[in-house]
């Protein structure tokens, strides 16, 4: 059960995730490749994370499509923001780690891609279970990338591990 201070912390973190200049500064310090690629957080709620990545010279591979690593980075961010939000509201420190990535590339990506993950509730449940049980929990989140026209270009499944940090 969340108390008032954890709700306030989660709401503050959510506000920061949805403030573009704050996220850009955080990217610059912690994830500079996202700055270079031009990845943006479009919106984060406790249930859904949405990120975008442009098509262009910074993200282009030799075949004139968006490079697979850039797609995976934007997809990971759409799931990772949800994980960070779930961890922020916990009374103890919880570590998060990507343990596996599986990607299906469906179509050549040649325009801006929007990655959407709607697994926020399930991620929060995995984090809560890790806190309550003291055992590491894993959850595989799915982020779907769509081009401007709505066609799916990639489906990225990212397995996260959540564990209470020992003191």
C-alpha positions as MATLAB code, in Angstrom:
seq = 'XXXXXXXXXXXXXXXXXXXXXXXXXXXXXXXXXXXXXXXXXXXXXXXXXXXXXXXXXXXXXXXXXXXXXXXXXXXXXXXXXXXXXXXXXXXXXXXXXXXXXXXXXXXXXXXXXXXXXXXXXXXXXXXXXXXXXXXXXXXXXXXXXXXXXXXXXXXXXXXXXXXXXXX';
ca = [
       0.000    0.000    0.000;
       1.325    3.409   -0.925;
       1.611    6.083    1.728;
       1.372    9.835    1.156;
       5.143   10.337    0.873;
       5.524    7.560   -1.730;
       2.602    8.969   -3.727;
       4.172   12.428   -3.599;
       7.554   10.994   -4.681;
       5.934    9.122   -7.577;
       4.004   12.215   -8.695;
       7.160   14.342   -8.539;
       9.081   11.741  -10.556;
       6.222   11.544  -13.061;
       6.275   15.337  -13.443;
      10.045   15.222  -14.065;
       9.680   12.450  -16.676;
       7.146   14.577  -18.552;
       9.269   17.764  -18.467;
      11.350   17.788  -21.694;
      14.257   19.951  -20.533;
      14.689   17.942  -17.302;
      14.758   14.688  -19.262;
      17.206   16.139  -21.790;
      19.588   17.091  -18.941;
      19.228   13.622  -17.394;
      19.887   12.003  -20.789;
      22.970   14.177  -21.280;
      24.459   12.981  -17.982;
      23.239    9.357  -17.852;
      22.321    8.320  -21.425;
      24.141   10.570  -23.927;
      23.349    8.271  -26.872;
      19.676    9.200  -26.448;
      20.603   12.877  -26.828;
      22.610   12.125  -29.975;
      19.835    9.972  -31.477;
      17.179   12.580  -30.632;
      15.030   10.251  -28.518;
      12.191   12.016  -26.716;
       9.754   10.978  -24.033;
       6.371   11.823  -25.468;
       4.342   10.867  -22.387;
       4.565    8.757  -19.250;
       1.709    7.690  -16.988;
       1.747    4.918  -14.367;
       0.231    2.615  -17.025;
       1.964    3.683  -20.249;
       5.323    4.917  -21.529;
       5.626    6.514  -24.981;
       8.923    7.526  -26.603;
       9.869    8.674  -30.091;
      12.992    8.498  -32.224;
      13.498   10.364  -35.503;
      14.714    8.891  -38.760;
      17.723   10.772  -40.041;
      21.483   10.803  -40.302;
      21.984   10.286  -36.538;
      19.914    7.097  -36.428;
      20.438    5.811  -39.967;
      22.217    2.570  -40.865;
      23.896    1.957  -44.259;
      20.569    0.670  -45.636;
      18.838    4.018  -44.999;
      16.608    2.782  -42.220;
      16.662    3.403  -38.470;
      19.537    1.455  -36.896;
      18.481   -1.503  -34.735;
      20.399   -0.276  -31.671;
      18.678    3.112  -31.818;
      15.284    1.391  -32.014;
      16.148   -0.831  -29.039;
      17.336    2.203  -27.037;
      14.080    4.090  -27.593;
      12.041    0.966  -26.831;
      14.000    0.299  -23.641;
      13.306    3.852  -22.485;
       9.549    3.365  -22.947;
       9.682    0.385  -20.563;
      12.392    1.766  -18.282;
      10.465    4.915  -17.451;
       7.649    2.721  -16.154;
      10.118    0.685  -14.086;
      11.709    3.845  -12.647;
       8.268    5.165  -11.752;
       7.350    1.900   -9.976;
      10.630    1.860   -8.045;
      10.343    5.523   -7.040;
       7.209    4.844   -4.995;
       8.796    2.057   -2.907;
       9.873    2.573    0.717;
      13.143    0.664    0.077;
      15.811    0.899   -2.624;
      15.178   -1.436   -5.554;
      17.661   -2.173   -8.331;
      16.563   -2.716  -11.914;
      18.526   -4.479  -14.622;
      17.851   -5.496  -18.215;
      18.560   -9.221  -18.464;
      17.340   -9.944  -21.988;
      16.185   -8.200  -25.153;
      14.295   -9.861  -27.986;
      13.347   -7.842  -31.050;
      11.258   -8.636  -34.092;
      11.820   -6.216  -36.961;
       8.623   -6.290  -38.998;
       9.164   -3.558  -41.560;
      11.910   -1.179  -42.700;
      11.838    1.903  -40.470;
      12.213    5.053  -42.584;
      10.319    7.723  -40.609;
       9.877    8.810  -36.976;
       9.069    5.815  -34.769;
       6.840    5.963  -31.709;
       7.413    3.225  -29.134;
       4.560    2.435  -26.772;
       4.665    0.196  -23.701;
       1.405   -0.377  -21.849;
       2.762   -2.694  -19.135;
       2.974   -0.159  -16.306;
       0.631   -1.993  -13.959;
       2.361   -5.352  -14.464;
       5.796   -3.774  -13.945;
       4.570   -2.115  -10.729;
       3.222   -5.480   -9.546;
       6.599   -7.161  -10.201;
       8.405   -4.426   -8.250;
       5.894   -4.701   -5.394;
       6.320   -8.485   -5.285;
      10.111   -8.079   -5.151;
       9.767   -5.689   -2.210;
       7.287   -7.864   -0.323;
       9.034  -11.202   -0.917;
      12.642  -10.055   -0.802;
      13.254  -12.218   -3.890;
      14.294  -10.961   -7.298;
      11.420  -10.741   -9.779;
      11.563  -10.627  -13.560;
       9.083   -9.178  -15.983;
       9.181   -9.037  -19.771;
       7.719   -5.771  -21.033;
       6.699   -5.259  -24.644;
       7.213   -2.032  -26.559;
       5.755   -1.693  -30.036;
       7.311    0.707  -32.527;
       5.095    2.323  -35.152;
       5.990    4.701  -37.985;
       4.077    7.899  -38.642;
       1.504    6.056  -40.762;
       0.738    3.663  -37.904;
       2.415    0.572  -39.386;
       4.360   -1.586  -36.932;
       8.112   -1.627  -37.635;
       9.403   -3.465  -34.562;
       8.258   -5.243  -31.437;
      10.811   -5.191  -28.622;
      10.518   -7.432  -25.561;
      12.726   -6.330  -22.689;
      13.128   -8.522  -19.628;
      13.723   -6.540  -16.447;
      14.928   -7.929  -13.131;
      13.911   -6.148   -9.931;
      15.605   -6.804   -6.595;
      15.642   -5.059   -3.228;
      19.103   -3.607   -2.646;
      20.882   -4.970    0.385;
      22.128   -2.449    2.886;
];
